Amino acid sequence: MHQPPSAVELLRTVAATLTDDVVPALDGPVQHRARVAANIVEIVAREVELGDSVRAHEATLLEAIAGSADASVVAAALRAGAADDPAEHDRIRQLLTAIVRGDLSIAKPGYDVWDGD
């Protein structure tokens, strides 16, 4: 029985073809656009592969900040001073950092592990 490739496998094949075959055959602005297209395909593959778990984790982290996964509720809580206390500030900064790391794991892998040094 033949197992068809997954969406992620198909997307990664397109990205590899663009990167390995198309980009080297081009030059100038067209080469740059092909490289951008390959990067976009890789981002979409990571979104398909990781997006649901990253969004679920983000919702949990937002709820830990303001009791709601609604970003506007979290923003209102922060504007109202939820992070003004030094202990809360550190806790909330760590939660927000974890949210950004999740987004970066999809958009720009490698940047999600940077520790600031």
Helices and strands as residue ranges (DSSP letters): H 7-17, I 18-22, H 23-25, H 28-66, H 71-79, H 86-107, G 111-113
